[in-house]
Amino acid sequence: MLHLHLRKRLMGAIEPYPARTFGKRFLDIAVYVAGILGPVMSLPQVILVYVGQDVAGISVISWLGWAMLDVPFIIYGFAHKERPIIITYTLWMLINFSVAIGAVIYG
């Protein structure tokens, strides 16, 4: 019981979604946009790997590691019902696995 009381004091009340204030609504939208744009900005790397078949300087271990590190965040997103986290890290995982697989194929 002390744990719940302490958590409420530290975290405060859960904010409604969508937020009621303009600033927080804007932030909600910005998180979705950033969560999609980040992985999209890595698409040139995927294109370079698959179209150009250029894997010079690509570390399979690094890209595979980044993909694996996305999994806990995706699980966290589902556990806490946080759609922006689920979307963002699923997209990152797809990008990271794509580069790693391409590096294996063309390396």
C-alpha positions in Angstrom: 0.0 0.0 0.0 2.9 2.3 0.7 4.2 1.7 -2.8 0.9 2.9 -4.4 0.7 5.9 -2.1 4.3 6.8 -3.0 3.7 6.3 -6.7 0.7 8.6 -6.6 2.7 11.3 -4.8 5.6 11.1 -7.3 3.7 10.7 -10.5 0.5 12.6 -9.9 -2.8 11.8 -11.6 -2.8 10.1 -15.0 -3.4 12.7 -17.7 -6.4 12.1 -20.0 -5.8 11.4 -23.7 -6.2 13.4 -25.7 -5.0 16.1 -23.4 -7.3 19.0 -22.4 -4.8 21.8 -22.9 -3.6 23.0 -26.3 0.1 22.6 -25.3 -0.3 19.0 -24.2 -2.4 18.2 -27.2 0.3 19.6 -29.5 2.9 17.6 -27.6 0.8 14.4 -28.1 0.8 15.0 -31.8 4.5 15.9 -31.9 5.3 12.6 -30.2 3.5 10.7 -32.9 5.1 12.7 -35.7 8.6 12.3 -34.2 8.0 8.6 -33.6 7.3 8.1 -37.2 9.8 10.6 -38.7 12.7 9.1 -36.9 12.5 5.6 -38.5 11.5 7.2 -41.8 14.7 9.2 -41.8 16.6 5.9 -41.6 15.0 4.7 -44.8 17.9 6.0 -47.0 20.2 3.5 -45.1 17.8 0.7 -45.9 17.7 1.8 -49.6 21.5 2.0 -49.7 21.7 -1.6 -48.4 19.1 -3.2 -50.6 19.2 -1.1 -53.8 22.8 -0.2 -53.8 23.9 -3.4 -52.1 26.4 -1.3 -50.2 27.1 -2.6 -46.7 30.5 -1.0 -46.3 30.9 0.1 -42.7 27.7 -1.5 -41.4 28.0 -3.6 -38.3 25.5 -6.4 -38.3 26.0 -6.8 -34.5 25.2 -3.1 -33.8 22.0 -3.1 -36.0 20.8 -6.4 -34.7 21.5 -5.2 -31.1 19.5 -2.1 -31.7 16.7 -4.1 -33.1 16.7 -6.4 -30.0 16.8 -3.5 -27.7 13.6 -2.2 -29.2 11.7 -5.3 -28.0 11.6 -4.4 -24.3 10.2 -0.9 -25.3 7.5 -2.5 -27.4 6.5 -4.9 -24.5 6.5 -1.9 -22.2 4.3 0.0 -24.6 1.8 -2.8 -24.7 2.0 -3.3 -20.9 1.2 0.4 -20.3 -1.1 0.8 -23.3 1.2 3.6 -24.7 0.5 3.7 -28.4 3.3 6.2 -29.3 5.9 3.9 -27.7 4.5 0.8 -29.5 4.4 2.6 -32.9 7.8 4.2 -32.5 9.8 1.2 -31.4 8.0 -1.2 -33.7 9.1 1.0 -36.6 12.6 1.3 -35.3 12.8 -2.5 -34.9 11.7 -3.0 -38.5 14.3 -0.6 -39.7 17.0 -2.0 -37.6 16.3 -5.6 -38.5 16.1 -4.6 -42.2 19.6 -3.1 -42.1 21.0 -6.1 -40.2 19.5 -8.6 -42.5 20.6 -6.7 -45.6 24.1 -6.5 -44.1 24.1 -10.3 -43.8 22.8 -10.9 -47.3 25.2 -8.5 -49.0 28.1 -8.6 -46.6 
